[in-house]
Each structure stands twice: as C-alpha cells, then as structure tokens.
C-alpha cells in the first residue's frame, strides 16, 4: 500500500520546468459571457482520445439541443450531443483545425428556435453504483477539458485491487494567456465543489484537493469561502510555474510522489481531473446537461476584444473571432489552445471542439521565426524538461528519420509541453521535431495493425 506524504497548504514544486510570462491580464478580470447562436455547426466524431463516435442521425433529421446524435464507438469513446436545435445538414468529411479531414455531423440551426437545451431534472447519482456512474458520464460525453480530451469515465474506471485516496482537481492553468479555468473557479465555485463531491464519493476517495496557482488569488479565496468546516476538501496554493498543470507535475508538487514512467496517477492512489471537467459533471447530474458547450479564452495581441466565452461546440472559429471584433490587420497566426502546447489553426472555418481551451491570435512580433543555429550541446533543454528526458537527442533522431530509435529513449513519455523549445538558445524547434517523430511512429504502428 502506498502512503502519500501529508498535505500542506504549499508543497514546493517539481524539478525543472520553465517560467514564461503569464500574459493573463487581458482576460483575467473579464466575466464569462455567451456567444450568440449562429447558423451552422460541425461536430467531428473524434473530439476525444480513443475510438471515434458512431453517428445516430441522418441527413434531414431534426434534432434538439442536447439530444444525442452519436454513440460511443467503444469503451474508450464517448457519446456526442447536438449543440443546437436544428436539422442535420450532412454527415460526412469536414476539415478540422489541424487541416485534416474527419467524419463529422453538420447541423443547420433553426433560426426560430429558442435553443433551450433538451435537458431534464436532476439525476439521482447517490443511488448509482460505480458501473452506472461510469456509464452515465460516458453517455454525457464528458472528456478532460484541460486539453487532453481523455474520456472522463475511463479515468473513473479503477481496476480491481486499486484504490483512490485523493481526488486531485487541477486548477493550475499554467499556460500563458488562458483564463477560462480561472473565471470558472471564480464564478462557479459551488458547481465545482458539487462536482468534486460527486466524484469523490463515487471513487471512495478520502479527500478532495484543489490545486490552484498563486497567480489566481481571487479564485483561491472564492473556493475557500464555500468550503464548510469538516468538508473533506481543501485548496492547495501552487507556485506559478510551467508545466504545473501536467498530471505528474501537480502530483509531485502536492504529494511529493513521482508517477513512474509507464504508470498512471491511480498507481499512486490519486485521480486527477481539470476544474472544467468537474463542473461539467456537476451540470450533468444537477440538471441533465450533457457536454454541448465549453468556456473558451479568446486573447492575444491580434484580437480586437479579448474575452472569456461560453461557446457551443461546433461553432466555427471565424464566428467566435467575429464576436470579439475580428482579427487585427497585423495578425499573422491563430492557434487553438495555449501558446506552449497549442497548435496553429489551418482554417478559421474549423469548428470549436471539446479540447479547445483557447483561441489566441498573434501578430508578427510573436510569430516571427528566430534564426535557427546548430545545437551547441548546452543542455538547457535537458534542464528544462520536467520528465528528465533528452529532447535534443529526440530532435536529432527525428531529423535523421531514425524514428524507431526514438522509442529506445522513451519518446512516448514526452507530453510535448514545449519547455525544451522555450529554453533552447539556438531556436531549434525541438518539440515540433518530437511531434513529427511520434506521429510517424503512430502511423507505422497503425499500418502494422
């Protein structure tokens, strides 16, 4: 049995990592607001890690907001629901934010509908056993909303013989610019605590721990103010450091436990979930609201009016940016996610998906590519890597197309946090080379199967 170290209000930090500028001032004080409903919505069937969903609707079929439109394709898969009331316009191939085409359901919104969600009364979660609870979460289409999009119900499926002592709620939000989790903790602490208690009880955890970086003092106080004496929950303040929000890093910071390579947080008796995921669970069990919308931070120097927005899934990125005053003339690039781990958006007509935590627009000053120089073997990427890998070696192997050799040095332990690229004085795009190598390896494995 693993005994975790006692918890404290501040537990230091993990080793390595970097300290980028926070750059959250544009939106950290802006209340969450709702984007008006548009006309067309595209719902990709693969908005999560795992097997894509299976469509349940046909062209011409009328659907209501919140109605299920696709079923789970397997256990590591989730259901999909309509973000609007309208008519299915097409079921086919559509371009996603990365430029690739994938199966999706296009829905034309009814311009005269109230867009009230097709939801019902509160769901009696207390009477559910763990299997029923897992099935309900899967049916609600809830995934990790911190960006990884791992199906939440899979995380809650604890193998026999293992136990969860601590439910760890990740409110670090260490990526620069992003403030959607910050505003959610500040504006909806009751929903956060409700969802946390639901999950804690179902997992049989002793205590809920909410980790929040110290650059969000208002959120820390808002949550603490709602905690009653004797409640099995506490808030732990974390050093503002990147990537504090990575699962293994936040576990190391709070519990001083390292999750060994190839193992999961549950192997050290911890279950980690993002604050937005927990609030989505609260919304579902409180009034039957499946995951059909999410909060997105729209920011960056290239945006007219930065904002924190509730956006229906499937909304074109172009419409979100239009609501924020459009892009400035000097905008050079738009990315989905944060600046450290986010990826460029190939088309502004691509839809907002479950993993979209931010839409950031950058001008030439932020996107100008620095001149690349040869690696000088300085070791700064090794010093920055929180997983104690050798990023420079991965970059050299990837450039030499020695992808199989990358596996010998545990390339799949890399979470692509970008610390290596951030720290490199030679401006080598290390993390991009690592991503290329990993994509090639996955394609090779898929072809072999």
C-alpha positions as a Markdown table, in Angstrom:
| # | Residue | x | y | z |
|---|---|---|---|---|
| 1 | Unk | 0.0 | 0.0 | 0.0 |
| 2 | Unk | 1.4 | 3.4 | -1.0 |
| 3 | Unk | 1.4 | 6.1 | 1.7 |
| 4 | Unk | 1.4 | 9.6 | 0.4 |
| 5 | Unk | 3.1 | 12.4 | 2.2 |
| 6 | Unk | 0.8 | 14.6 | 4.4 |
| 7 | Unk | -0.7 | 17.5 | 2.5 |
| 8 | Unk | 0.2 | 21.1 | 3.3 |
| 9 | Unk | -1.1 | 24.5 | 2.1 |
| 10 | Unk | 2.0 | 24.9 | -0.1 |
| 11 | Unk | 4.2 | 22.0 | -1.1 |
| 12 | Unk | 7.1 | 23.5 | -3.0 |
| 13 | Unk | 7.3 | 22.4 | -6.6 |
| 14 | Unk | 8.5 | 19.8 | -9.1 |
| 15 | Unk | 12.1 | 20.0 | -10.5 |
| 16 | Unk | 12.9 | 21.6 | -13.9 |
| 17 | Unk | 10.2 | 23.4 | -15.9 |
| 18 | Unk | 10.3 | 27.0 | -17.1 |
| 19 | Unk | 8.8 | 30.4 | -16.2 |
| 20 | Unk | 7.2 | 32.0 | -19.2 |
| 21 | Unk | 5.3 | 35.3 | -18.8 |
| 22 | Unk | 1.8 | 34.8 | -17.5 |
| 23 | Unk | 0.2 | 37.2 | -20.0 |
| 24 | Unk | -3.3 | 36.8 | -18.5 |
| 25 | Unk | -4.1 | 40.4 | -17.8 |
| 26 | Unk | -6.1 | 40.8 | -21.0 |
| 27 | Unk | -8.9 | 38.5 | -19.8 |
| 28 | Unk | -8.4 | 37.5 | -16.1 |
| 29 | Unk | -10.9 | 40.2 | -15.0 |
| 30 | Unk | -13.4 | 39.7 | -17.8 |
| 31 | Unk | -16.6 | 37.8 | -16.7 |
| 32 | Unk | -17.7 | 34.8 | -18.8 |
| 33 | Unk | -20.3 | 35.7 | -21.4 |
| 34 | Unk | -22.2 | 33.7 | -24.0 |
| 35 | Unk | -21.6 | 33.8 | -27.8 |
| 36 | Unk | -24.8 | 34.3 | -29.8 |
| 37 | Unk | -26.0 | 31.3 | -31.7 |
| 38 | Unk | -25.1 | 31.1 | -35.4 |
| 39 | Unk | -26.4 | 29.2 | -38.3 |
| 40 | Unk | -24.1 | 26.2 | -38.9 |
| 41 | Unk | -22.4 | 23.8 | -36.6 |
| 42 | Unk | -19.9 | 21.0 | -37.4 |
| 43 | Unk | -19.5 | 18.2 | -34.8 |
| 44 | Unk | -16.4 | 16.0 | -35.5 |
| 45 | Unk | -16.9 | 12.4 | -34.3 |
| 46 | Unk | -13.3 | 12.2 | -32.9 |
| 47 | Unk | -13.2 | 15.0 | -30.4 |
| 48 | Unk | -11.5 | 12.8 | -27.8 |
| 49 | Unk | -8.7 | 10.4 | -27.3 |
| 50 | Unk | -9.9 | 7.0 | -28.3 |
| 51 | Unk | -12.3 | 5.4 | -30.8 |
| 52 | Unk | -14.5 | 8.0 | -32.8 |
| 53 | Unk | -18.2 | 8.1 | -32.1 |
| 54 | Unk | -20.8 | 6.4 | -34.3 |
| 55 | Unk | -23.4 | 8.7 | -35.9 |
| 56 | Unk | -27.0 | 8.0 | -34.9 |
| 57 | Unk | -28.7 | 10.6 | -37.2 |
| 58 | Unk | -29.2 | 11.0 | -40.9 |
| 59 | Unk | -29.3 | 13.9 | -43.3 |
| 60 | Unk | -32.6 | 15.9 | -43.0 |
| 61 | Unk | -33.3 | 14.6 | -39.5 |
| 62 | Unk | -34.4 | 17.3 | -36.9 |
| 63 | Unk | -32.6 | 17.3 | -33.6 |
| 64 | Unk | -33.0 | 19.3 | -30.4 |
| 65 | Unk | -30.3 | 21.0 | -28.4 |
| 66 | Unk | -28.7 | 18.4 | -26.0 |
| 67 | Unk | -30.1 | 15.4 | -27.9 |
| 68 | Unk | -27.7 | 12.6 | -28.5 |
| 69 | Unk | -26.5 | 12.4 | -32.2 |
| 70 | Unk | -23.7 | 9.8 | -31.9 |
| 71 | Unk | -23.0 | 6.9 | -29.7 |
| 72 | Unk | -19.7 | 5.7 | -28.2 |
| 73 | Unk | -17.6 | 3.6 | -30.6 |
| 74 | Unk | -16.2 | 1.5 | -27.8 |
| 75 | Unk | -15.2 | 1.8 | -24.1 |
| 76 | Unk | -12.6 | 4.4 | -24.8 |
| 77 | Unk | -15.1 | 6.6 | -26.5 |
| 78 | Unk | -18.0 | 8.9 | -25.7 |
| 79 | Unk | -21.4 | 10.0 | -26.8 |
| 80 | Unk | -22.0 | 13.2 | -28.8 |
| 81 | Unk | -24.9 | 15.6 | -28.5 |
| 82 | Unk | -26.3 | 18.3 | -30.6 |
| 83 | Unk | -25.2 | 21.8 | -29.6 |
| 84 | Unk | -28.3 | 23.4 | -31.2 |
| 85 | Unk | -31.9 | 22.7 | -32.2 |
| 86 | Unk | -32.0 | 22.4 | -36.0 |
| 87 | Unk | -31.7 | 20.0 | -38.9 |
| 88 | Unk | -28.9 | 17.6 | -39.8 |
| 89 | Unk | -27.4 | 19.1 | -43.0 |
| 90 | Unk | -24.8 | 16.5 | -43.7 |
| 91 | Unk | -22.9 | 13.5 | -42.3 |
| 92 | Unk | -19.5 | 13.3 | -44.0 |
| 93 | Unk | -16.0 | 14.5 | -44.2 |
| 94 | Unk | -15.2 | 18.0 | -42.9 |
| 95 | Unk | -11.9 | 19.9 | -42.3 |
| 96 | Unk | -10.8 | 20.2 | -38.7 |
| 97 | Unk | -8.5 | 22.8 | -37.1 |
| 98 | Unk | -5.3 | 20.9 | -38.0 |
| 99 | Unk | -6.1 | 20.9 | -41.7 |
| 100 | Unk | -7.1 | 17.2 | -41.8 |
| 101 | Unk | -10.5 | 15.9 | -42.8 |
| 102 | Unk | -12.5 | 13.7 | -40.5 |
| 103 | Unk | -16.1 | 12.3 | -40.2 |
| 104 | Unk | -18.4 | 14.9 | -38.7 |
| 105 | Unk | -22.1 | 15.8 | -38.4 |
| 106 | Unk | -23.2 | 19.2 | -39.7 |
| 107 | Unk | -26.3 | 20.8 | -38.2 |
| 108 | Unk | -28.1 | 23.8 | -39.5 |
| 109 | Unk | -29.6 | 25.7 | -36.6 |
| 110 | Unk | -33.3 | 26.6 | -36.5 |
| 111 | Unk | -33.3 | 30.4 | -36.7 |
| 112 | Unk | -36.7 | 30.5 | -34.9 |
| 113 | Unk | -35.9 | 28.0 | -32.1 |
| 114 | Unk | -35.4 | 29.2 | -28.5 |
| 115 | Unk | -32.3 | 27.0 | -28.3 |
| 116 | Unk | -33.4 | 25.8 | -24.8 |
| 117 | Unk | -31.4 | 22.6 | -24.1 |
| 118 | Unk | -33.2 | 19.3 | -24.2 |
| 119 | Unk | -32.5 | 18.5 | -20.5 |
| 120 | Unk | -34.4 | 17.2 | -17.6 |
| 121 | Unk | -34.5 | 17.1 | -13.8 |
| 122 | Unk | -31.5 | 16.4 | -11.5 |
| 123 | Unk | -30.1 | 12.9 | -11.8 |
| 124 | Unk | -30.0 | 10.7 | -8.7 |
| 125 | Unk | -26.3 | 10.0 | -8.6 |
| 126 | Unk | -26.3 | 8.9 | -5.0 |
| 127 | Unk | -28.3 | 5.7 | -5.8 |
| 128 | Unk | -25.9 | 4.7 | -8.6 |
| 129 | Unk | -23.3 | 2.1 | -8.2 |
| 130 | Unk | -19.9 | 2.8 | -9.8 |
| 131 | Unk | -20.7 | 1.0 | -13.0 |
| 132 | Unk | -23.9 | 3.0 | -13.5 |
| 133 | Unk | -22.0 | 6.2 | -12.7 |
| 134 | Unk | -19.3 | 5.4 | -15.3 |
| 135 | Unk | -21.9 | 4.7 | -17.9 |
| 136 | Unk | -23.7 | 7.9 | -17.2 |
| 137 | Unk | -20.5 | 10.0 | -17.5 |
| 138 | Unk | -19.8 | 8.3 | -20.8 |
| 139 | Unk | -23.3 | 8.9 | -22.0 |
| 140 | Unk | -22.9 | 12.6 | -21.1 |
| 141 | Unk | -19.9 | 12.9 | -23.5 |
| 142 | Unk | -17.6 | 14.3 | -20.8 |
| 143 | Unk | -13.9 | 14.4 | -21.5 |
| 144 | Unk | -10.9 | 16.1 | -19.9 |
| 145 | Unk | -11.4 | 19.7 | -20.7 |
| 146 | Unk | -7.9 | 20.8 | -19.9 |
| 147 | Unk | -6.9 | 20.0 | -23.4 |
| 148 | Unk | -6.0 | 16.3 | -23.4 |
| 149 | Unk | -9.7 | 15.2 | -24.1 |
| 150 | Unk | -9.2 | 11.8 | -22.4 |
| 151 | Unk | -12.7 | 10.3 | -21.7 |
| 152 | Unk | -13.6 | 11.1 | -18.1 |
| 153 | Unk | -15.4 | 7.8 | -17.5 |
| 154 | Unk | -12.2 | 5.9 | -18.3 |
| 155 | Unk | -10.3 | 7.8 | -15.6 |
| 156 | Unk | -13.1 | 6.8 | -13.1 |
| 157 | Unk | -12.8 | 3.1 | -14.0 |
| 158 | Unk | -10.4 | 1.9 | -11.3 |
| 159 | Unk | -9.1 | -1.7 | -11.7 |
| 160 | Unk | -9.9 | -4.2 | -9.0 |
| 161 | Unk | -7.4 | -4.2 | -6.2 |
| 162 | Unk | -6.5 | -0.5 | -6.6 |
| 163 | Unk | -8.0 | 2.4 | -4.6 |
| 164 | Unk | -8.1 | 6.2 | -4.9 |
| 165 | Unk | -7.2 | 8.1 | -1.7 |
| 166 | Unk | -7.2 | 11.6 | -3.2 |
| 167 | Unk | -9.3 | 13.3 | -5.8 |
| 168 | Unk | -7.0 | 16.0 | -7.2 |
| 169 | Unk | -8.7 | 18.8 | -9.1 |
| 170 | Unk | -6.3 | 20.7 | -11.4 |
| 171 | Unk | -6.8 | 24.4 | -11.4 |
| 172 | Unk | -3.3 | 25.3 | -12.2 |
| 173 | Unk | -4.0 | 26.7 | -15.7 |
| 174 | Unk | -0.3 | 27.3 | -16.2 |
| 175 | Unk | -0.4 | 28.1 | -19.9 |
| 176 | Unk | 0.1 | 31.8 | -20.7 |
| 177 | Unk | -3.0 | 33.8 | -21.8 |
| 178 | Unk | -5.6 | 31.2 | -20.8 |
| 179 | Unk | -8.0 | 32.3 | -18.1 |
| 180 | Unk | -11.1 | 30.2 | -18.7 |
| 181 | Unk | -10.5 | 27.9 | -15.7 |
| 182 | Unk | -9.7 | 30.9 | -13.5 |
| 183 | Unk | -13.0 | 32.6 | -14.3 |
| 184 | Unk | -14.9 | 29.3 | -13.8 |
| 185 | Unk | -13.4 | 28.8 | -10.3 |
| 186 | Unk | -14.2 | 32.5 | -9.5 |
| 187 | Unk | -17.8 | 32.5 | -10.9 |
| 188 | Unk | -19.0 | 28.9 | -10.2 |
| 189 | Unk | -17.2 | 27.6 | -7.1 |
| 190 | Unk | -20.4 | 25.9 | -5.8 |
| 191 | Unk | -20.7 | 23.9 | -9.0 |
| 192 | Unk | -17.0 | 22.9 | -8.7 |
| 193 | Unk | -17.4 | 21.7 | -5.2 |
| 194 | Unk | -20.6 | 19.9 | -6.0 |
| 195 | Unk | -19.0 | 18.0 | -8.9 |
| 196 | Unk | -16.0 | 17.3 | -6.7 |
| 197 | Unk | -18.1 | 15.7 | -4.0 |
| 198 | Unk | -20.0 | 13.6 | -6.6 |
| 199 | Unk | -16.7 | 12.2 | -8.0 |
| 200 | Unk | -15.1 | 11.8 | -4.6 |
| 201 | Unk | -17.9 | 9.7 | -3.2 |
| 202 | Unk | -18.1 | 7.6 | -6.3 |
| 203 | Unk | -14.4 | 6.9 | -6.2 |
| 204 | Unk | -14.4 | 6.3 | -2.5 |
| 205 | Unk | -11.6 | 8.9 | -2.0 |
| 206 | Unk | -10.7 | 10.2 | 1.4 |
| 207 | Unk | -10.3 | 13.8 | 0.4 |
| 208 | Unk | -10.6 | 16.3 | -2.5 |
| 209 | Unk | -7.6 | 18.5 | -3.1 |
| 210 | Unk | -7.9 | 21.5 | -5.4 |
| 211 | Unk | -4.6 | 22.8 | -6.7 |
| 212 | Unk | -4.5 | 26.4 | -7.9 |
| 213 | Unk | -1.5 | 28.5 | -8.9 |
| 214 | Unk | -0.7 | 31.5 | -6.7 |
| 215 | Unk | -1.3 | 34.0 | -9.6 |
| 216 | Unk | -5.1 | 33.3 | -9.1 |
| 217 | Unk | -5.6 | 34.6 | -5.5 |
| 218 | Unk | -9.3 | 35.6 | -6.2 |
| 219 | Unk | -10.1 | 32.1 | -7.3 |
| 220 | Unk | -8.4 | 30.5 | -4.3 |
| 221 | Unk | -10.4 | 32.7 | -1.9 |
| 222 | Unk | -13.7 | 32.2 | -3.8 |
| 223 | Unk | -13.4 | 28.4 | -3.4 |
| 224 | Unk | -12.2 | 28.6 | 0.2 |
| 225 | Unk | -15.1 | 30.8 | 1.1 |
| 226 | Unk | -17.5 | 28.0 | 0.0 |
| 227 | Unk | -15.8 | 25.2 | 2.0 |
| 228 | Unk | -17.6 | 24.4 | 5.2 |
| 229 | Unk | -15.8 | 23.2 | 8.4 |
| 230 | Unk | -15.4 | 19.5 | 8.3 |
| 231 | Unk | -15.8 | 19.2 | 4.5 |
| 232 | Unk | -13.3 | 16.6 | 3.0 |
| 233 | Unk | -11.8 | 19.2 | 0.7 |
| 234 | Unk | -9.0 | 21.7 | 0.8 |
| 235 | Unk | -7.3 | 24.1 | -1.6 |
| 236 | Unk | -3.5 | 24.0 | -2.1 |
| 237 | Unk | -1.7 | 27.0 | -3.5 |
| 238 | Unk | 0.9 | 26.2 | -6.1 |
| 239 | Unk | 3.9 | 28.1 | -7.4 |
| 240 | Unk | 3.2 | 29.7 | -10.8 |
| 241 | Unk | 5.5 | 27.6 | -13.0 |
| 242 | Unk | 5.1 | 25.7 | -16.3 |
| 243 | Unk | 4.0 | 22.9 | -16.7 |
| 244 | Unk | 2.5 | 22.9 | -13.2 |
| 245 | Unk | -0.8 | 21.7 | -14.7 |
| 246 | Unk | 0.6 | 18.4 | -16.1 |
| 247 | Unk | -0.7 | 15.5 | -14.1 |
| 248 | Unk | 2.6 | 14.1 | -12.9 |
| 249 | Unk | 3.9 | 17.5 | -12.1 |
| 250 | Unk | 1.0 | 18.6 | -9.9 |
| 251 | Unk | 1.1 | 15.2 | -8.1 |
| 252 | Unk | 4.8 | 15.7 | -7.4 |
| 253 | Unk | 4.2 | 19.3 | -6.2 |
| 254 | Unk | 1.4 | 18.4 | -3.8 |
| 255 | Unk | 2.1 | 14.9 | -2.6 |
| 256 | Unk | 5.9 | 14.7 | -3.3 |
| 257 | Unk | 5.2 | 11.5 | -5.2 |
| 258 | Unk | 6.6 | 10.6 | -8.6 |
| 259 | Unk | 4.4 | 8.6 | -11.0 |
| 260 | Unk | 6.8 | 6.1 | -12.6 |
| 261 | Unk | 7.3 | 6.0 | -16.3 |
| 262 | Unk | 4.6 | 3.9 | -17.9 |
| 263 | Unk | 2.3 | 4.2 | -14.9 |
| 264 | Unk | -0.8 | 6.4 | -14.2 |
| 265 | Unk | -1.8 | 8.7 | -11.3 |
| 266 | Unk | -4.1 | 5.9 | -10.0 |
| 267 | Unk | -1.0 | 3.8 | -9.3 |
| 268 | Unk | -0.1 | 6.3 | -6.6 |
| 269 | Unk | -3.7 | 6.4 | -5.4 |
| 270 | Unk | -4.6 | 9.8 | -7.0 |
| 271 | Unk | -7.2 | 10.7 | -9.6 |
| 272 | Unk | -6.6 | 13.9 | -11.4 |
| 273 | Unk | -9.3 | 16.0 | -13.2 |
| 274 | Unk | -9.5 | 19.5 | -14.6 |
| 275 | Unk | -11.8 | 22.0 | -13.0 |
| 276 | Unk | -13.9 | 22.4 | -16.2 |
| 277 | Unk | -14.4 | 18.6 | -16.3 |
| 278 | Unk | -15.6 | 18.6 | -12.7 |
| 279 | Unk | -18.1 | 21.4 | -13.4 |
| 280 | Unk | -19.3 | 19.6 | -16.5 |
| 281 | Unk | -20.1 | 16.6 | -14.3 |
| 282 | Unk | -21.9 | 18.8 | -11.8 |
| 283 | Unk | -24.0 | 20.3 | -14.6 |
| 284 | Unk | -24.9 | 16.9 | -15.9 |
| 285 | Unk | -26.0 | 15.4 | -12.6 |
| 286 | Unk | -27.7 | 18.7 | -11.4 |
| 287 | Unk | -29.9 | 19.2 | -14.5 |
| 288 | Unk | -29.1 | 16.6 | -17.1 |
| 289 | Unk | -26.9 | 18.9 | -19.2 |
| 290 | Unk | -24.5 | 16.9 | -21.5 |
| 291 | Unk | -21.3 | 18.4 | -22.7 |
| 292 | Unk | -22.5 | 20.6 | -25.6 |
| 293 | Unk | -20.6 | 23.8 | -24.9 |
| 294 | Unk | -17.4 | 24.9 | -23.1 |
| 295 | Unk | -15.7 | 28.1 | -22.0 |
| 296 | Unk | -13.0 | 29.4 | -24.3 |
| 297 | Unk | -10.5 | 32.2 | -23.7 |
| 298 | Unk | -10.1 | 34.4 | -26.8 |
| 299 | Unk | -7.0 | 36.5 | -26.4 |
| 300 | Unk | -3.7 | 37.6 | -27.9 |
| 301 | Unk | -2.4 | 40.9 | -29.4 |
| 302 | Unk | -4.2 | 40.1 | -32.7 |
| 303 | Unk | -7.7 | 40.0 | -31.2 |
| 304 | Unk | -10.0 | 43.1 | -31.3 |
| 305 | Unk | -11.7 | 42.4 | -28.0 |
| 306 | Unk | -10.4 | 39.6 | -25.8 |
| 307 | Unk | -13.0 | 37.6 | -23.8 |
| 308 | Unk | -13.9 | 34.5 | -21.9 |
| 309 | Unk | -16.8 | 33.0 | -23.7 |
| 310 | Unk | -19.3 | 30.1 | -23.4 |
| 311 | Unk | -19.2 | 28.7 | -26.9 |
| 312 | Unk | -21.5 | 25.9 | -28.3 |
| 313 | Unk | -19.4 | 23.0 | -29.6 |
| 314 | Unk | -19.2 | 23.0 | -33.4 |
| 315 | Unk | -19.2 | 26.8 | -33.7 |
| 316 | Unk | -16.8 | 28.0 | -36.5 |
| 317 | Unk | -13.7 | 29.7 | -35.1 |
| 318 | Unk | -14.5 | 32.5 | -37.5 |
| 319 | Unk | -17.8 | 33.3 | -35.8 |
| 320 | Unk | -16.1 | 33.4 | -32.3 |
| 321 | Unk | -13.5 | 35.8 | -33.6 |
| 322 | Unk | -16.2 | 37.9 | -35.3 |
| 323 | Unk | -18.0 | 38.3 | -31.9 |
| 324 | Unk | -14.7 | 39.5 | -30.4 |
| 325 | Unk | -14.3 | 42.3 | -33.0 |
| 326 | Unk | -12.4 | 40.2 | -35.6 |
| 327 | Unk | -8.7 | 39.9 | -36.2 |
| 328 | Unk | -6.5 | 42.9 | -36.5 |
| 329 | Unk | -4.8 | 43.6 | -39.8 |
| 330 | Unk | -1.4 | 42.7 | -38.5 |
| 331 | Unk | -2.5 | 39.2 | -37.2 |
| 332 | Unk | -0.2 | 36.5 | -38.6 |
| 333 | Unk | -1.3 | 33.3 | -36.8 |
| 334 | Unk | -4.2 | 31.9 | -34.8 |
| 335 | Unk | -3.7 | 28.9 | -32.6 |
| 336 | Unk | -6.1 | 26.6 | -30.7 |
| 337 | Unk | -5.1 | 26.1 | -27.1 |
| 338 | Unk | -2.3 | 27.8 | -25.2 |
| 339 | Unk | 1.0 | 29.2 | -26.7 |
| 340 | Unk | 3.1 | 26.4 | -25.3 |
| 341 | Unk | 1.1 | 23.3 | -26.4 |
| 342 | Unk | -1.5 | 24.8 | -28.7 |
| 343 | Unk | -1.4 | 24.2 | -32.5 |
| 344 | Unk | -2.0 | 26.6 | -35.4 |
| 345 | Unk | -5.5 | 26.6 | -36.9 |
| 346 | Unk | -5.4 | 25.7 | -40.5 |
| 347 | Unk | -8.8 | 27.2 | -41.4 |
| 348 | Unk | -10.9 | 29.7 | -39.5 |
| 349 | Unk | -14.0 | 27.8 | -40.7 |
| 350 | Unk | -12.9 | 24.8 | -38.5 |
| 351 | Unk | -15.2 | 24.2 | -35.5 |
| 352 | Unk | -14.6 | 24.7 | -31.8 |
| 353 | Unk | -14.2 | 21.2 | -30.2 |
| 354 | Unk | -14.2 | 19.8 | -26.7 |
| 355 | Unk | -10.5 | 20.3 | -26.3 |
| 356 | Unk | -10.5 | 23.9 | -27.3 |
| 357 | Unk | -9.5 | 25.9 | -24.2 |
| 358 | Unk | -8.4 | 29.0 | -26.1 |
| 359 | Unk | -8.3 | 30.8 | -29.4 |
| 360 | Unk | -5.2 | 33.0 | -29.5 |
| 361 | Unk | -4.3 | 35.4 | -32.3 |
| 362 | Unk | -0.7 | 36.6 | -32.7 |
| 363 | Unk | 1.0 | 39.3 | -34.7 |
| 364 | Unk | 4.4 | 39.3 | -36.4 |
| 365 | Unk | 6.1 | 40.2 | -33.1 |
| 366 | Unk | 5.1 | 36.9 | -31.5 |
| 367 | Unk | 5.3 | 34.6 | -34.6 |
| 368 | Unk | 8.5 | 35.9 | -36.2 |
| 369 | Unk | 10.6 | 32.8 | -36.5 |
| 370 | Unk | 14.0 | 33.2 | -34.9 |
| 371 | Unk | 17.1 | 32.2 | -36.9 |
| 372 | Unk | 17.9 | 28.7 | -36.1 |
| 373 | Unk | 21.5 | 27.7 | -35.2 |
| 374 | Unk | 23.2 | 24.3 | -34.7 |
| 375 | Unk | 22.8 | 22.6 | -31.4 |
| 376 | Unk | 25.6 | 23.7 | -29.1 |
| 377 | Unk | 25.1 | 20.8 | -26.6 |
| 378 | Unk | 24.4 | 23.3 | -23.8 |
| 379 | Unk | 21.9 | 21.0 | -22.1 |
| 380 | Unk | 19.3 | 23.7 | -21.4 |
| 381 | Unk | 16.5 | 21.6 | -22.9 |
| 382 | Unk | 17.5 | 18.7 | -20.6 |
| 383 | Unk | 17.5 | 21.1 | -17.6 |
| 384 | Unk | 14.0 | 22.4 | -18.6 |
| 385 | Unk | 12.4 | 19.0 | -19.3 |
| 386 | Unk | 10.2 | 18.2 | -16.3 |
| 387 | Unk | 10.2 | 14.5 | -17.3 |
| 388 | Unk | 14.0 | 14.2 | -17.3 |
| 389 | Unk | 14.3 | 13.3 | -20.9 |
| 390 | Unk | 16.8 | 14.3 | -23.5 |
| 391 | Unk | 14.9 | 16.5 | -26.0 |
| 392 | Unk | 18.0 | 17.4 | -28.1 |
| 393 | Unk | 18.6 | 13.7 | -28.8 |
| 394 | Unk | 15.0 | 13.3 | -29.9 |
| 395 | Unk | 15.3 | 16.2 | -32.2 |
| 396 | Unk | 18.5 | 14.8 | -33.8 |
| 397 | Unk | 16.9 | 11.4 | -34.3 |
| 398 | Unk | 13.7 | 12.9 | -35.8 |
| 399 | Unk | 15.7 | 14.9 | -38.3 |
| 400 | Unk | 17.7 | 11.8 | -39.3 |
| 401 | Unk | 14.3 | 10.0 | -39.6 |
| 402 | Unk | 15.5 | 7.4 | -37.1 |
| 403 | Unk | 12.1 | 7.2 | -35.6 |
| 404 | Unk | 12.3 | 3.7 | -34.2 |
| 405 | Unk | 15.4 | 4.6 | -32.2 |
| 406 | Unk | 13.4 | 7.4 | -30.5 |
| 407 | Unk | 11.4 | 4.7 | -28.7 |
| 408 | Unk | 14.6 | 3.4 | -27.1 |
| 409 | Unk | 14.9 | 6.8 | -25.3 |
| 410 | Unk | 11.3 | 6.8 | -24.1 |
| 411 | Unk | 9.9 | 9.4 | -26.5 |
| 412 | Unk | 6.3 | 8.5 | -25.6 |
| 413 | Unk | 7.0 | 9.7 | -22.1 |
| 414 | Unk | 7.2 | 13.2 | -23.6 |
| 415 | Unk | 4.0 | 15.1 | -23.2 |
| 416 | Unk | 5.1 | 17.8 | -25.7 |
| 417 | Unk | 4.9 | 20.6 | -23.2 |
| 418 | Unk | 7.3 | 22.8 | -25.2 |
| 419 | Unk | 9.7 | 23.6 | -22.3 |
| 420 | Unk | 12.6 | 22.4 | -24.5 |
| 421 | Unk | 11.8 | 24.7 | -27.4 |
| 422 | Unk | 11.2 | 27.6 | -25.0 |
| 423 | Unk | 14.6 | 27.1 | -23.3 |
| 424 | Unk | 16.7 | 26.4 | -26.5 |
| 425 | Unk | 19.2 | 29.3 | -27.2 |
| 426 | Unk | 19.7 | 28.0 | -30.8 |
| 427 | Unk | 16.0 | 28.4 | -31.6 |
| 428 | Unk | 15.7 | 24.7 | -32.6 |
| 429 | Unk | 12.0 | 23.7 | -33.0 |
| 430 | Unk | 12.6 | 20.7 | -30.7 |
| 431 | Unk | 9.0 | 19.9 | -29.7 |
| 432 | Unk | 7.8 | 20.1 | -33.3 |
| 433 | Unk | 10.5 | 17.6 | -34.3 |
| 434 | Unk | 9.4 | 15.3 | -31.4 |
| 435 | Unk | 5.8 | 15.6 | -32.6 |
| 436 | Unk | 6.8 | 14.6 | -36.1 |
| 437 | Unk | 8.7 | 11.6 | -34.8 |
| 438 | Unk | 5.8 | 10.5 | -32.6 |
| 439 | Unk | 3.3 | 10.9 | -35.5 |
| 440 | Unk | 5.5 | 8.8 | -37.7 |
| 441 | Unk | 5.7 | 6.1 | -35.1 |
| 442 | Unk | 2.0 | 6.0 | -34.6 |
| 443 | Unk | 1.4 | 5.8 | -38.3 |
| 444 | Unk | 3.8 | 2.9 | -38.6 |
| 445 | Unk | 2.1 | 1.1 | -35.7 |
| 446 | Unk | -1.3 | 1.7 | -37.2 |
| 447 | Unk | -0.2 | 0.4 | -40.6 |
| 448 | Unk | 1.2 | -2.7 | -39.0 |
| 449 | Unk | -2.1 | -3.4 | -37.3 |
